[in-house]
Amino acid sequence: MRIVYLAAGAAGMYCGSCLHDNTLAASLRALGEDVLLVPTYTPLRTDEEDVSDSHFFFGGINVFLQQHSAIFRHTPWFLDALLDHPAIISRVARGGPSIEAERLGGLTVSMLEGEHGHQRKEVKKLVRWLEREAKPDVVHLSNTMLVGMAAEIRKLGIPVLSTLSGEDIFLEKIPPPHYEQARNVLRERSQGIDGFVALNEYYADFMADYLAAPRERVHVIPHGLNLEGHGTRSRRDGAPFTIGFLARVCPDKGLHNLVAAAEQLLADPEVPPFSVRVAGYLGQLDRPYLETIQRRTAAWNRPEAFSYVGELSRAEKIAFLQSLDVLALPTVYRESKGLPVLEAWANAVPVVLPEHGAFGEMVRQTGGGLLHPPDDPAALAEALKRLMRDAQLGEQLGSRGQEGVHKHFTAPLMAQRTLDLYQRTVAGFRP
């Protein structure tokens, strides 16, 4: 089957969606399918072998210029191609461009409007390539923020699917009047999608309501890991209990909740020595947030108790996870994917998570961790203390999580389920 997977780049950072898309494309190829993983906005960045195609559409520079200047909506395509060069886009993105939803309302609405928006020229480029060169049997969008291009693709007689990937987190930050406009256009355009893919039942239910889409059109296909290199924890005799945090460093991910819980643990005489190790992407806009955290932890007068180790490669990430006794991700928002949780489990690391979003479903399915009420540092501290005082429980939870990943969350299983959906969609497609 000829598959075009249009994946939104994330301005040079590792992101769960890019990792998912790359792993899925590679795994579909391993099944013998003809897959083109085509970046949009910015090049993809992944910690595994990058299998993305050399073609590139909706380059972030052109999209931005066409939004803000009518001149660039009519420039020759060869000039656009210069601005779409991956090296130029990567260089611009490296500086940490603003991706604040508050500033992107108008652009978001325009992109969702597709052939009626300011980026209609970009839609034409993509459609021409699909019709004359790629000629796919199915097109898969990495998220519904790309649905503006779906109507023109379907006119070619090609079905279009879309993954659901945390769109609500972005959209809910857009201020009026663009918020209402974006929601309305998104719902309207989503009616033309042939099917959606959610990574869990929670988000399938949530987004069916959010998009006003029939629930039967939302298919649940859990994320699957490439398990190569993952293994077991490397325990160190005499080392303090290590609490890990692996996520983008920003308020939404809740690092401040973990720090507040750690402060309660430090004040508890029954708690043994421990350290908090943080890893993940840090954007320019979130540097003040981390600096506030670091000033707060410096007041502990225990330099060994908190450290930020930065963004990690795949090998470094696995080594980081294997050094942990527990992974805690006390997110403020309701998580739709939970990729770091699966990666922790792949290395037999137990997790402590807020019981909202997909987390409760994931923990109940595998038995690989403990849950606590959201935005409750005291409850988080109690859950962590429980594991500190019961090493055997941590071993049991980690083993259950690892077994669950091997049973339910592997890349080959994800690819086969996705391929089955493609085949059903193509067979039942009605233009």
N, C-alpha and C positions, 0 to 999 in steps of 0.2 A: 504494500500500500504506500502511495506517495502522500506524505504528511508535511505540511508547513506549520511550524509552531512559532508564532510571533511572541517574542519574550521581551518584556520591558526591562531595560537596564536600570541600575540603581545608582547612577552618578559615581561609579568607581568604588562602591563599598560592597563587601560581602553582604548579601541579603538572602533570607530564607527562600524567597520566590525564585531567585536566579539559581540557587543551588538545586532546588527542586526541579526546575525546568531543564537544567543541564543533565542532571541524573536521569530524568525521564527520557530525554532524547537519546542519551547514550544507551540506555537499557532497551529502548525500542529498536535501536539499530542492532543490538545484540540478538534480538529476535528475528532479524533479517529484514526489517522494514526500512523503507527509504525515507529518512527524516531530514528535513532542513530546519535547524534551529536558527531563526532569524532575529537578530536584535532590533529593538526600537528604542528611541530616545538617546540612549548611550550604549556603548559596548557592554557586554556582560562581564562580570567578574566572578569567578568560581574557584573553589579551592581544590577541585578535581580537574582532570584534563578538560579543557574548553573545547566542546564539540560544535560551537556556534558557526554559522555560515558566514561567508565573506560579504554577502548582501546585507544591506542596512537600510532601514526605512524610518521615517519620522524622526530624523536627527534632531536632537534637542535644541541646537542652535537655530536651525531653520524653523522649527516649530515655534520657538520664542519670537524670532524676528517676524514671522508671518502673523503672529498674534498682535504685535504692536506697531507694525508698519505695513501699509497697503502696498508699498513698493515691492516688498519681498514676496508678496503673493503672486507676482507676475514675473519674477526673474527667471532667466533661462535655467533649464534643469542642469546644464553642465556647471553653472555657477553654484547651484545648490549642492552639487556633488562635492565641490571643494570644501564646503562647510560641513559636509557629512563625513569627512575623512575621520576615521576612528582616532588617529593621533591628535587631531585638533580638538575633537570633542572630549577625549580623555584629559587633555591638558586643561581645558576649561573646567571640567568637572573636578579635577584634582584640587582646585582651590576651595572646595567646599561650598558650592553654590546653594543658594537658598532653595529649599524644597518645602518651605512652610506652606501649608494649605491655605493659610490666611491670605497669602499673596498670589495665589494661583487660581482664584475662583473663576475669573473670566476665561483664562486659558483652559481650565477644566471643562467648562460648558462648551466652548468652541470645539474641543477635541471630541466630546461626546456627540456633537452635532454632525461630525463626519463630513460628508459631501456638501453640507450646508454651512459648515464652519469656515473659519479663516484658513484652516489647513487643508482645504479641499484639493489643492495641488498635490499634497503628499498622498492623499487617498488615490488620486489618479495614477501616481507613480507605482504604488503598490499593486493596484488592480491590473495595470498593464503588464507588470512583471508576472503576476500570477497567471494571467491569461496566455501570455506569449512564451514564457520560459518555464516557470515552475510547474504549472499544470497539475496541481495537487488534487487528490481525492477528497481531502478534508483539511480545513484550517482550524488551528487551535490557538486561542488567545490566552495569554498568561494571566489576564485579569479583565474585569468588566470595564475598566476605564478605557479599554481599546474598542468597545463595542461600536463606536462611531463608524468604523470601517466595515462593519459586518454586512450592512444592507447591500453595498456595492459588490462585495465578494459573493454574496448569495445570488446576485443577478447573473453571475458566471455559471451557475449551476453547481456551486460548491457549498456543502454544509459547513456551518461555523459553530464550534464549541468554545466555551470560555471557562477557565478555572476561576474560582472565587478565592480571593487572596487578601483579605483584610481591607477591602475597599472602604468599609464604613469608618475605619479609624481615620482615614484621610478626609473623607467627605464630611464627617461630623465637625471638623475644624474650620470648614469654609463658612465665612460670615454671610449674612443676607446682603443683597438679594440673590447672590450667586448660589447659595446653598439650595434654596428652593428650586432654582432653575436647573441645577445639576441633578438633583434628585428626580425631578420630573422627566428630564431628557433621558436619564439613565433607565428609568422604568420603561419609558416608551421604547427605547432602542433595544432593551433586553428582551422585548417580546419577539424580536426577530432572531434570537439565538436558538440554535437547534438543541442545545443542551448545556448544562452547567456541571462543573466538577468541584465538589467540596472535599476537603481532606478529612472531615469528620461529620458526625450526625448533628452536633451542635450548630456548626456553621451552615450546614445545609438547611436546617430549619430556619435559622435566623435570616439568611439571605433570601430564601424563598419569600418570606414576608417582606423583607427590605426592598426587594425588586418587584413585588407583587407578581411573582412567577409561580406557576403550578409546582407544588413540591415534587411531583413525579418527574419533572424535567431536571431536577437536581440530583446528580449521581454522586455517591460517596465512594471515593477511591483514596484510601489513606496514603500518606507519603511513604516512600520506600527508600531505605538507605543502601548505599554501596558499602557493604560490611568489610571490605578489604582494609586491613590495618587496625580495625577495632578489636579490642580484646578484653582484658580484665584490669582491675585497679592494681596499681603498684604500691602496696602499703609500705610505709617506712617506719621502722621501729623507733619509738621515742619522739616522732614528729607530732606536733600539735594537730588536733582535729582540724581539718581543712574544709571550709565552706566555699563553694565556687558559685560564680555568677557568670554566665556566658550569654551575652545579648548585646545589641546596640546600647551604648551608654546614653540614655536619655530619660526624661521623667516618665514617659509611658511605660518603660520596662521596670520601673519600681526599685531601682538600686537604693534609693533613699529609705524605702521600707526595710530592706535588708540591713542597712546601717543602723536604723532605729532598733531593730531586733537585736543586733550585735551589741548595742549599748546596754540593753537590758540584760543580756547574757554576761557582759563584763561586770555588771553590778551584782551578779548572783554568785555567792561564795561556793555553791555546789557545782558550778560549771568548771570543767577542766580547761587548760589553755587551748586556744583555738586561733585560727587566722581566717580572714576573708580574702579570697583572691578573685579579682575581676578581670574579665577579658571580653573584648568586643570592639566594634567600630565606634569611633568618636568623631562626629562631624564638627565643623567649625561652630555651628550654632549652639552645640551642646557643651562646648568647653567650659563655659561659666558654671554649668550644672556640676560637672565633675570637679571643678576647682572648689565649689562649695562643699562637696562631699569630702574632698581631701582635707580641707581646713577643719571640717568637723571631726574627721578621724585622727587628725594630728593632735587634737586636744586629748585623745586617749592616752598620749604619752607611751604608746606601745607601737613603735614603728613596724614591728613584725606582724602586727594584728591586721593590717590592711595593705593591699597592694593592687595597683592597676598594671596589668602586664601588656596591654595594648591589643591590637588586632593580630590574629594568629593565622598561620598557614594551616593546611589540613594536618600535616604531621605534628605541628605545634599544638593544634587544637586537641588532637587525640591524646598527646602526652599530658596536656593540661587536665583533661577530663580524668585520665587515669591517676592523676595525683590527688584527686578529691576524695573526700569521705561522703559528701553530699552536694547536690546542685540545688540551689534555691533561685527561683525566678518569680518574685512577688509582683507581677505586673499589675499596673493600675487598670489597664484596659482588658477587655475580654479577648484572650488569645484565640486566633483562628487556625494556627498551624502547629506551633510547639516543636519545631525541628530540634532545638538544643536539648529538649527532654529526651527525644529518641536517641540522639547522639550520646547523651549521658548513659542511658540504659544499654546502648550497644557496648559500653565499657563496664557494665555491672555497677554503675553508680546510682544509688537511690536519689530520689528527688523529693523536695518539699515545695508545694505549689498552692496558690490560692484556688479555692473551689469556685471558679467561674470560667466562662468560655469553654474551650475544648479540654482544659486540664482535668476536670473531674472525670470526664468520659475516658480519657487516656489512662488515668491512674486506676480507675475501676476495671478497665479492660485487662490491664497487665498485673495489677497489684504491686507496682514498682515504686510506690512512694506514699507520702503522707499529704493530706490536704488540710488547709486552714482557712478561716474566713478571710475574704479579700480585705486589703487595706487595714490589716490588723497586726502590727508588729509584735504585740504581746503574744498573740496566738502563734505567729511564726517562730518567735523565740522558744516557746514551749515545745513546738514540734522539733526544732533543731536540738533542744536540750534532751529530748527523748532519745534521739539518735546518738548524741554524745555519750549518754549513759548506758546505751544498750548496743554494743558493737554487733552482736549477733543479729539484732533486728535489721541493722543497716545491710548486713551481708544478705539476709533473706530478701529484703526489698530489692536490692541491686540484682540479685540472681533472677528474681521474678521479672524484673524489667527487661533484663537481657533475653530471657526466654520469650517474652512477649514480642520483642523486636524481631527475633529470628522467626517467629511464627506469623506475625501480622504485618510487619513493616519493612519488607525487603524490596530492593529495586526491581528484581525480576517479577515479583508478584504485582507491584504497582504497574509495570509496563504491560503485563498480560491483561490486567483488568482494563487498562486504558485502551489497549488494542481492541479488546472485545467491544468496548463502547464505540470506538471508531467504526467498526464493522457494522454494528447495529444501526448507527446513525446514517451511514452511507446507504445501507440497504433500505432504510425507511424514509430517505430524504424526499421532500416534495418542495420544489422551488416556489 
